[in-house]
Amino acid sequence: MKKLLLNSFIVLIFLATASCGGNKTKFVEPVVPQGEVTREFLSHIRVGKEGNFQYWNQDSPALKELKAFVAMVTDPNSDGFVPPQDRIATFDVDGTLLCETAPHYFNWMLFLHRYLHDSSFTPSEEDRMWAAEVEEYVLATGKHKGEWGARQQQLQAWGFRGMTDTQFSEFVNNFINNEKVIGLTNLKWGEAFYWPMIEAVSYLVANDFVVFLCSGVDRDVCRIITDGVFDIPKYQMIASDINYIFENQSEWTEMIDSESYKFNPEEQVLRGDFMQLNTAVNKIVKMRRELGQKPILSWGNSGGDYPMFNYTNRDNKYPHISFCLLCDDTERELGNPEKAAKCKAECQRNGWIPVSMRDEWWTIYGPEVKRN
C-alpha cells in the first residue's frame, strides 16, 4: 500500500486485485479515502484523455464500447471523426449519476424534508398532511402514485417560492451535507454519486466533449448538487424549470408587462411557481430548444430516458451511441433486478449499450457504503 497526499487528506491505494463486487480485475489500482468520503474527494475523481479508469472492471464490455467510440470520433484520420464543437453528450442525473432509489428520487426527498422536517417552514395543514401521506407511502414502497406527480411539482415550487438564489442554495447545500441516504450505510446525499460515472463524464470532458446534464430535477437543484463534483458549467444543464419573479412586483404572478416593468438595480430575483417538467419526451423538446443539434452520445437508466436515446440515434449525421445503466446491484446499491432485466431487453432490441452496476463496476460509492 502506498500513501498519496491529495488536497490535505490521505488516500490509500489498494494493491489487491479482487473487486468489491466480484472477482473482476481492474484497470489501475483504485484510490479510496481514509475515513469519510467527501465532495472534495469526489472532485478529484478524474480520467484523462488516455482513459485511466480506476472504478470500472477491466473486462467491462460497456467501457470498451465507450473507449472505442471516443477513439473513433476524436481521431482526425478516422472516417468517424467529429469536430469538438459537435461532440455533444447528454446525461440523465437521477439513477445515472446520482443515487435514485434511496428510497426515492432526490426531488421528492427534498420536497418531503421541506414540508415535514424543516422547522423554518410552515405549510398549510392540508399540504402537510398530504406530504405525510406521501412520505409514509414512499418509505414503504420506494415509489409514488402516478397521480401525485403534478401536485408534488407544484408544492415543491411553492415550498421555496420567494427565495433568492443565495437562500435556496443554502437550503439545498444544508440538505445534501447533512441528510443521510436511506437504505445505504455511510452515505449522505451530497456524496451519493456513482464513482464510475464521475469517471465516464470526466473522460468525455478530457476528450473535448461538451457534456450536458439532462435531468428531471429542478434546474437550480441540479446546478447546486453537481457543483464541484463534475467539470460541467451551470449553463450546460437542462432540467425542470420554475418561473422567476421580481421583488417589487405588486402581485404574486408571473404575468407582468415585460416591456414596461422597471427593474431596480437593488431588486432581488425570486423563485416563483412551477413551469415545466423535463422528463421523457420533454427531454427531446428541451434538447432541441437549448442545444440546436443532436447529441452524439446519451446516457440514462430508465424508460424516461428512452426518448433521449431514440432522438440521439435517429437521423444523426455523426456516429452516435447510447448507454443504459442497469440497476442490478442488490448488495452495494438498492437494485431492482426486474427493472434491470426489462431495461436490458430494451437495449438488446434497440442497439443501446447496457451497463451493469453489478458486473462492470469495481465500486459504486466506495467500499464503506453497503446496503442496510
Salt bridges, closest charged atoms under 4 A:
GLU36 OE2 - LYS188 NZ 2.41
GLU40 OE2 - HIS44 ND1 3.99
ASP59 OD2 - LYS24 NZ 3.95
ASP92 OD1 - LYS283 NZ 3.05
GLU100 OE1 - LYS339 NZ 3.57
ASP118 OD2 - ARG114 NH1 2.46
GLU125 OE2 - ARG128 NH2 2.74
GLU126 OE2 - ARG151 NH2 3.85
ASP127 OD1 - ARG151 NH2 3.30
GLU135 OE2 - HIS117 NE2 2.74
GLU191 OE1 - LYS188 NZ 3.68
ASP218 OD2 - ARG271 NH2 2.65
ASP220 OD1 - ARG223 NH1 3.46
ASP220 OD2 - ARG271 NH1 2.98
ASP227 OD1 - LYS234 NZ 3.49
ASP231 OD2 - ARG46 NE 2.87
ASP241 OD2 - ARG219 NH2 2.74
ASP241 OD2 - LYS286 NZ 2.46
ASP273 OD1 - ARG161 NH1 2.83
GLU290 OE2 - ARG219 NH2 2.88
ASP305 OD1 - LYS283 NZ 2.67
ASP315 OD2 - ARG314 NE 3.66
ASP329 OD2 - ARG332 NE 2.85
GLU338 OE2 - LYS342 NZ 3.75
GLU346 OE2 - ARG349 NH2 2.43
ASP359 OD1 - ARG358 NE 2.89
